[in-house]
Amino acid sequence: MAAEVSTYTPLEVPLPAPPTEKVFTDEQWKILLALADTAIPSIRDRAAVTHRRQKGVPKEKLESAIATLKSSIGGPDAGELAKQYLEEDASSNPKFRDALQTLFAYNIHSEGKKALLMIFSALHSRAGSLVLTGSPTPFHLLTNEAREQTFRNWETSMLPPLRFLYRMLTAIFKKTWVLSSPTICPVLGFPRVPVNVKPAESFPYEFLQFPSGDTPEIIETDVVIVGSGCGGGVAAKNLAEAGHRVIVVDKSYHYGPRYFPMAPAEGFTHMFENAASTSSDDGSMVVIAGSTWGGGGTINWSASLQTQGYVRQEWASNGLPFFTSMDFQNSLDRVCDRMGVCTERTPHNRSNTTIIDGARKLGYSAKAVPQNTGNQEHHCGHCMLGCASNVKQGPAASFLVDAANAGATFMEGFRVDRVFFTDVNGQKVASGVEGTWTSRDSYLGVNGKDGVKRKVIIKAKRVIVSCGTLNSPLLLQRSGIKNSHIGRNLYLHPVIMAGAVFDEDIRPWEGGILTTIVSDFENLDGHGHGTRIEATCMLPVSFLPLFPWTGGLDYKVWAAKMRRMTSFICIDRERDTGRVFADPVDGRPRIDYTVSPFDLKHIQEGVISAAKIAYAAGAKEYHLSYRGMPPFIRRDEPKAPDAPEDGINDPAFQQWISEFRRQTPLNPERSVFASAHQMGTCRMGSSPKKSVVDPDCQVWGTQGLYVIDASVFPSASGVNPMVTNMAIADWASRNIARRLGREQGARL
């Protein structure tokens, strides 16, 4: 059955031109492209191999792979498409090469880039190649088979730098291939836009514009809010509706629904922090954060879960009684009401019905996840790249609209360098912010190369920092705030991903993304730490690169199975934390975080429970993003009509579980963990000895400076943090509005 095709075409958002400066020497380019062609080679009949970029396989194996792909693709041109897909390599694709150049120029931090370039240079020499590969032949002159064996040796090397090199390079090449491949989407049947999409018009936001000039532009206001995401959006609405002058600024740019969903390469560049290329320094964690108008609320998956009772009690018992008060519940309900959060009009797609079906058969409790969809049905599985229908009520579709209607002013493209202060009787009083504004350029605001730049100073009575967990602590540090907790206590809700393969075509990118949750395993230690099982976004670029590379042919054949897959994420409320710090060269956020053995045990149990759900729902294969464990492949043996069904007691399945449990603790180097939730780096507390902000979200040791975003969470929320973030913002901003009102009344 062919998938439906939408006639809607989003407005184009161009990518910036590749950097003109020379990122690689000619020798480094040769090595980098040889490495890329090892991961993503052209698959050919061994007898027809003519170039080192090609991987030769026996004719029978190639014909078997083509036949498998052809049966999956369907249609009269399936055989030719399958052949093109297998013959495609990395280095012959100009988009792949441009993407690599852009990535190394802009998105890899200075230390990592320097180390990789040194390795590329070493691999071009006989001595360096001997040390790194065991052969004196420069890497680019090795056969594909020898290069692939080198990759395998690096994966399990006794030397940590070589293991890191394997993780980094395979991650880069898989993601870049999926983003740039001309064949992967046709092979999967993945459409440019969702079926049945009904595009909506955007709210007509107006943004401040400035002429070029040598002197700073100076603006005065009551409140400046740095960041337009879930915290900043709610605060803007409340303060503007209370009659205060409000300016909301964001380093990123606004794109309305007619640009959505963006194509993956464009969406990552325009709407994600660091083009969705941020990872922990050890390479074990991919960290996804929004960087666009509306922040994470523009690119998240609509999940709108309220803070659970045991988390609220934990926070209250640490000197924050607000979290068990009716005021907090009122704030939770108020933000949910504004977004039309509901479960009654939530259609479940196949990934979510798989969870429901398997959980029911095992006696687990699968519940619907409330959605912020304005009490409407929402079928868009592409919302990670923006919601074309404008049904998802993120800040740009709700709270910021209310703020605009109440008179708030907005500025896009404004990167705040620091908060400045006035000394009042020895007290640091926040007086505004200063930074650089960059107009939209010919690429709609990507890099500002042909845009206007202007220094801007915003004087304000209150400064609210809502830059998100990765950037808020760095702004405080740039502003001279001294507190040892800034940037620490980083929680990431680490995730291991799994994919279940079925016999039939599923098209898992259709329908709502995350509409079901199993929470039976969320309290595995008796103190609120454990794992939840959810579905994940099934865009090829957000799913395929996280799974293990096992060889050029195997990876391509496995990736083509995605059209028959459903997804699971095992998301952990962790106990142990990491930190965010500024890169010493360019100041970007760097992440020091490795999942601890304590938390890995919980993730492991979640993975096993998800496997049981997949098996009970009839999955034929179960694949993990953990490289240390092969997939479970179901072998359905013929049985007598009256023979009992083993279900999850299947001896082969139980053996797989036993083998997985023997790997305790899991090795964090052998997985790619993912994080879409960042919390805690400016945490709230009852004392500056334990926290960054006080119970009102005001930064300790200052007046008038607040942090209002998920960085103030005292610990991990345990659920998707949007609603908790918004409720804290609702309460804190209402308090700020009242105090400002009293001050203005006193002056009158």
N, C-alpha and C positions, 0 to 999 in steps of 0.2 A: 504493500500500500504506500503510495507516494505521499510525502508530507505536503501540506498546504503551503502556498507561497503568498506572502503579503506583497501588495503593490506599493506600499508606503516606502519612501526613500528618505532617510534622515538627511538634514543639511550636512554638508561636508565640513569637517574640522581638520584642516591640513596639519600634517606633521612638520616640525621644523626641518630645515635642510640639515644634512649631516654636518658635523663640525668641519670647518675649512682647515684648521690647524692639523698638523700631522700627529696622529695619536700613536702610530706604530711605525717602526722602521720597516723597510722592505723584508728584512729577514724575519722580524717578529710577525708580520702579516702571513708569511709562508707557514710559519709554525702554527699560528692561531687557526688558519683555515684548514691545515692538515689535521689539527685536533678536532675541529668542527666536523670534518668529513669522516672522522673515525666514529663520532657519535651518531651522525646522520649521513651515512654513506649512500651512494647509488648502488642498489642491489642488482646484480647481473648474473647471468649464466657464467660460471667460472671460465668456460672456454671463450667467452666474448669480452673478458676484462681487458681494457686498453689503457687504464690510468689508475694511479694509486688512490684516487678518491673513490674508486669503485670497489665494492666488496663482492668477490666472486663466491657463489654457492653452487652446489651440484644442481644440474638441470632439473632433476626430479623435485628437489626441495623448492626451487623457484616456481615451478609449475604448480606445486601444491599450494604455495602462498598466494599465487595469483588466483587460483580456483577458489580458495577460501574468501579472498577479498571480493571477487566477482559475485559470488553468491550473496554476500552481505550487501554490496552496493546495489545490485539489480539494474535493470534497464539495458538497452541495446549497446551502450558504450561502456558498460561496466568493465569489460576486459581491458580496454585501452586505458581507462582511468586507473585501474589497478596497476597496470604496467608503468604508467607515468609516476604514480605515487611511489612505487618501489625504486624506480630509477632516479628519482629526485635526490639531489645531494644539497649540502649546505652552501658550499663555496661558489656554485654557479648561479646562485640566486642573489641579484643585486640588493634586494630588500634585506636579506639576511646580513650581507656585508655592511650595509648602511646602519642597520640596527646594532651590530657589534661595535661599530665605530662610535655611535652615539652613546651606547652603554658605557664604554670605557672612558669616553670624554667627560660624561656628566654624572653618571649614576653609581660608579664604584668609588669608594672612599680612597683617599690618597695612599694610605699604607697598603691596602689590598692591591691597588693598581700597580704600584711600584714593584711589589713582590711578583705579581703575575708577569709583568713585562721583563723582569730579570729572568724568570724561568723560561719565557719564550726565547730570549736571547741565548740562554744556556742550551736549550734543546736544538738550536741551530748549529752548535759546535760539536765536534767529536768528543771533546772532554766532558762537556756538560751533558751530552746525550748518554755517554757511558755511565755517568753518575746517576742520572735520573731514569734511564731505561734499561741499563745493563748492556747496551750495544753501543759501539763507537759510531755507528751510522747516524748522522743527523736525523731527527725525528721525521721530517717531511720526506725523507728519502726511503723510509721503511715501507714495507708492504702494508696494506690495510690490515691483514691478519696480525702482523707484528705490532702495529699500533694499537689494535683492539686488545691484544694481550697485555700491552703496557698499561692500558686503562684498568684492566682487571687486576694487575699487580699493584697499581697505585691504590685501588680500593681497599685492599687488605694489607698494605705495607706496614712494616714495623715502624716506619718513620711518620709521625703525625703530619708534617708538612705535605707529604705525598698523598695521604688520605684526604687532607683538606683540599688539595689541588683537584683530586678526582671529584669531590662533592661540588666544589665551586664550578668547575668546567662543565660537568654534565648538567648541572642546574641551568647554567647560562645557555647551553646549546639546545636543550629541550624546549625551554621557554621561547627562545628566539626562533626556533624552527616552527613551533605552533603559531606564533605571531605572524610569521612571514611566508609560510608555505602556501603555494598556489593550489595544492591538491588536498590538503587535510580536510577542509570543510566540505568540498564536493564528495569525498570518500565517505564522510560521516553523514552527509545529508543535512549538515548544519546550516541554517538559513542566516542571511545577513540581519534580518529583523525577526521578531517573534511572529508567529501566525496570529491572525485576528487582532493585530495591534490597531488601536484607534488613537492616532496622535492628537495631542491637545496643545493649546496655545500656552505660552508662558505668561506669568505675571510680568507686567512691563516695568521691571526694575530700572531705576535711574542711578547712575554712579557718578560721583564727583570726577571732574576732568580739570586738568591744570595745563597752562601753557608752559613751554620750556622756560627756564630761568636759572640764574646763578645763585639767587638767594632763596632760602627756604620759604615755602608757602606755610602760613600760620593760620590755624583754625582754632576756634574756641567752642567748647561744648560742655554739657554737664557730665556725660559719661561716654567714654570711649571703650568699645568692646573689641578686643583683638581676637578675631576668629568668628566665623559664621556658622559653626557646626551646631550640634545638638545643645550644648550648654549655652553658647553665645546667642543662638537664635531665640531660645526661651527667655533669656535675660533681656534681650532687645525688646521683645514684645511687652514684657511686664513694665520695664522702665519707660518705654515710649508711651504706653497706654496710661501710665501714671502722670504724664504731662512733662516729663523731663526731656531735654535735648539729648539725643543719642546718635552716635556715629558707630557703625559696625564696619570694621576694616578686615580685609583678608588678603593674604599674599597671592592667592589664586584668583581665578576668574569665573564668571557666571556663564553657564550654558543652559539654555532653556530646553524644554521637552522636544522641540523640533530638531535638535541635534542628537536626540537619544533614540535607541541606544547607539553609542559611538561604536565604531569598529574597534576591536581589541587593542591594536597598537595605538590608535589615537586616544582611546579611553584611558589606557594606562598612563600615557604621556600627559594628558590634560587634567585628569581627575584623581590621581593617586600620588601620595607622598613618594618622592624620588622615583617616579614612573613605575611604582610597584616593584622596585628592585632592592628594597631594604631587607637586609638579613642580619642575624646576629653575627658577631665577629668570629664565632667558631663555625659558621656556615650551617648550623643545625636547624635554624628557625627562619622561616620566611615571614616577614611582618607586613601586613597589608593595612594601610591607613588612608583615609580620604584626604585629598587636598584640592578642594573645589568649592564653589559657592554652595553652602549647605553642609559642607564637611562630610563626615562619615554617613550622615543621614541621606545624602544623595546617592551613595553607592552601596548602602547596606541592603539587607534582604527582607526588610519589613518586620522582623521578629520583635514583638513588643511585650516582653515578659516583665512583670513587676518584681521588685526585690522580695526575696523569700523571707519568711519569718525568722529562720535560724540565722541568716546573715544579718538581718536587722538587729536581732538580739545580741549577736557577737559585737557589732559596732557600738550598740548602746552600752554594753557592759565595759567597754573601753573608754568610757567618759563622754559618750555622745548620745545622750538620752533622746535627742530629736528623732532618731531612727525608729524608735518604738512609739512615737507620739502619733496622735491623730493628725497633727499638722503634716507630717510626712505622707501619711496615707492620702490626705486631701490633695497634696501636690501630685502624687502618683496618679490619682484619679483624674485630676484636672488636665494633666498633659495628655493622658490617654483619651479623654473626652474630646480634646481639641483635634486629635489626629483620627478620630473615628475608629479607635482600636476595637476589634471584635474577632470572634471565632465563628460566628454563625454563618458568615458568607465567605468561607475559606474553602475553595476547591483544592483537593490534594492531587498532586501528580503521581507518576508511578514510583519515584523514589520514596515519597512519603507514604503511599499506600503499601509499599513493600514493608516499611517499618511497622505500620499499623497491623498488617496481616501477620507478619512474623511474630510481633510482640503478643498479639492475641493468642496465637497458638502455643506460646510459651508461658502464658500467664503474667507477662509483664504489663505495665501500665503505660500505654501510649496515649498522649494527650495532644489536642490541637494547640498550636502556638498562635496566640493572638497576633493579628496583623494591623499595621497602621495604614489602612487602606480606605479611610473615610466611609466605613460601613458598606463598601462595595466589594464585589468580586475582583480578583486581580490575578491574571493568568501569565504575567510577564516573567519568564525565567531568565531574561537578559538584564534585569534591573541592576546588576552589579556595574553595568556600563551606562546607567541612567534610565529613568522611567519615562518612556515616550508618552504614555497615557496620562501622566501626572496624577495617577490614582494613589501611588505611594506618597503619604503625607510627611515627608521629611521636612526639615526646617525651611528649605527654599519654597516648598508648596504650602506651608502653614504658618509657622511662627514668624518668619521673616516677612511674609506677606502682611500679617497683622501689624508688625512693627512699622512697615512702610505706610500702611494706612493710618497709623497713629503719628506719622511725621518723622520717623527715623531717617537718617541719612546713611548712605552706603558708599564704600570705597573698595574697589577691587584692585589687585595688583600692587598692594601696599605691604612691603616687608618691613616689619617693625624691628629696629635695631635695639632699642632699649626703652625702658620706662624711666622717666626722670622724676626727681623729687625736690621738694622744698623743705628746708629745715624750719620747723615750727616748735620753738621751745625745746630743742633737742630731739624732736620726733621726726622721723622720715615720713613725709606726707606726699603721696603720689600726686603728681601735678600734670601728667600727660605722657605722651609717647612721641618718639621721633623715629623716622626711617626714610625709606626711598620708595616713591611711587613710580610705577612703570606702566605706561599706557599699553593698550593692546597693540600688538604689531601686526604684520601681515599674516602671521600664523595665529591670530586671535589670542595672543597673550602668552605664548609658550616661553619665549626666551628674551623678548624685549630688544632684539638686536636693531630693529629699525623703529622702535617706539620711543616716546618721550620719557625721559627720566627727570624726576624732580624731588629734591629733599622736602619733606613735609614734617611740620611740628603740629601736633594736636594737643592743645592745652585743655585739661579736663579736671573736674572735681573728684571724679572716681575713675579708676582704671580697672577694667575687668579683663583678665588674661584667660582666653578660652582657645588656646592654640592646640590643645590635645596633649595626650600623655607624653608624646615624643618631643614636642617643641615647647610646651609651657615651662618645664624646668630650665631649659636652655635660655629662654628669654629672662627668667628671673636671675639667672647667673650673669647674663650679659648686663643686667641692670644693677649689679653690685650687691644683690641679696646674698647674705652669708648664712647658710644653714646646712649642716652636714647631711640632712635627709633629702635635699633637693636632688632629683634624678634617681634616687634609690627607691627601694620597695616597688620595683616594676613587676606587675602581674600581667601575664599574656594569655591566660586560658589556652595553654598549648593543645594542639589538635594533631591527632594522627588520622589519616584519611583511608577509607577503604572503598573498593568498588566491587559490586556483585554483578556477574555476567549471567544473562538469561538467554534462552533460545531465540526469543522473538525480538523484533525491532521495537525499541522503546522511545527513542527520541527524547532523552531525559532532560533536555534544556527547555522543554515545553512545560507550562504551568508554573504555579507558585514554587518558590525555591525552598523555603524552610517553613513548613506548616505543621510539623509533628515533632514531638520530643518524648524520649523515654528517660525518666529520671530515677528509676529504681536503684541506680548505682552511684548516686550523687553524694552519699555519706558513707564511704567505705571505711573511714577511720573513726567514726563516731564523733568527729569534730567538724563535720561539714565539708570535708575534702573528698572528692570523688569525681566521677565521670558521667556526663550526659551523652545520649546518643541522638543525633540529629541528621538530617539530610544536608547536602551542600549544593552550592551553585554549580551547575553542570555546563558551564561554558568550557569549550576545549582548553582554552588558555589558562583557566583557573583550576583545572582538574588534572589534565594529562601530565604537565611537567613535574608534579609532585611525586609521581610513581617511579619506581626504580628503572634505571637503564640497565639492560642485561645483554646488550649487543645490538648492532645496527638493524638486522633483520627482525629479531625478536621484538624490539621496541616498536617498530612500525606496525607489525602485525597485531601486537597487543593494542596499540593506540586506536586502530581501526575498529576494535570491539566496543568502543565507547558508545556507539549508537544502540548497543544492546545492554547497557549498564544502568544500574541504579547506584546511589552513593550513600555513604555513611561517614559522619565525622564523630569521633570520640573526643569530646571537649572537656578538659579537666579544670576543675576549680583547684588550683594549685596552692600548696602551703608555702613553697620556697620561691624566692624572688631573684631578680636581676637588677640591672641599673641602666640608665640612659646617660650618655655623656657626649660632649661636643667633640667632633673631630678637630684635632689641633691645627690642621691646615685650613680647612674651609668652613668649619663650624657646624656641619650637618650633624644630625643625630646619629650616634653610634650606639649599638646595643650589646651589652655584656649579659648574656643569659644562656644557661644550659639547663635543660629539664633535670631535676634532681632524681636520684634513685627512689626517694619516697614517692614523688609524684608519678614517676614512670610505672610503678606498680599499679597505680589506679588506672592509668591509661591502658595498660596491658589487659586489665580485667574488662575495661570498656570495649576493647578490640575483640576480645573473646565473646562477649555478650552480643555485640553487633554481628559477629560471624554466626552465632546461633540463630539470630533473627533472620539473617540472609538465608541460611540453610532451611529453616522452617518455612520460609516464603517461596522456596523452590529454586534458589539460585544454583547455577551450574558451576560457577567459579567464584572465588572470593580472594581479591588481591589487596595487598596492603601497601601503604607508602613507606613501610619499614623494610629495608633491604635485607635484614638478617633472617627473614622468614619467607620461604617460597609460598606461592598461592596454594589455596586448597582447591583441587580440581575434583569435582564429584564424579564418581564412577558408578553409574546406575546399572547394577547387575540385574539380569532377568530373574524374576522370582515367581514362585508358584502363586496361583490366584488367592489361596487362603493363607499365605505367609504373612506374619505380622510385619508392620512397618517399624523400622528402628527409629526414624526421625533423627534427632540430634544425637541419639545413642549409636549411630552408625560407627562401627569400630574405626574406620579410616578417618572419620571426622574427629573422633575422640583422640586418636593418635596425633593428629595435627595439632589439636589443642594442647595435648601433653607436651609435645615438642616445643610449642610456643612458650608454654609456662616455664620450661627448663631454661629459657633464655633470661630469666630474672637475675638482676635488673636488665631491662633493655639497654642497648648501647645507643646513646643519643647520636653518635656519629653515623649510625647505620639507618637513620631515618631523616626525612625532611619533615619537620614539624611546621605547622602553620599557625599564625595568630591573626585574627581579625579584631581582637579586643585587647586594648592596651589600657592599663589602669595603674594608679597608685603613686606616681613619681612626685607628686606634690601633696602627699596624703594629709587628710584632715585628722586632728587630734586635740586633746585637751591640754597639751603642753608643747612648747617649742623644743623640748628635749626629745620628743617622740614624733614630731610632725612638722609640716611646712605651713599649713593654714590652720586657723582656729575654727571653732564650731560654726562660725558665720562665714567661712571661706575667705576670711581676711588673712593676708600673709603676716605671720608673726613678725613683730618689730617694725611694722609700718602702719600707717593709716591711709585708707582710701585705695589700697591695692588688694584686689581679690583674684583668686583663681576659681573659675567655675567651668569645670569640664571633668571628664572621668579620671583625670590625674589626682583628684582629691579623694577618691575612694580609699577608705581605711584598709581594705584588702580586696581580693577579687570578689566580684559580685556573684559569681556562680551562674548567672544567666546573662543573656545578651544585654550589654550595659546601657543601651540607649535610653530606656525609660527611667532607670535609676539616675542616670546623668541628668536627664531633663527635670526630674522631680527635685533633685538637689538645686538645680539652677532656678527652678520656679520659686522655691522657698527662699534661697539666698537673695535673689534679685528683688523679691517683694520686700524683704527686710531693708535692702539698700534703698529702694524707692521711698520707703517710709522715713528713713533717716534723712535722706536728701530733702524730702518734703518738709520735715520739721526744721531743718537748717534754713531753708528758703523762707519759711514762714517767720522764723525768728528774725531774719534780716529785714523782712518787710515791716 
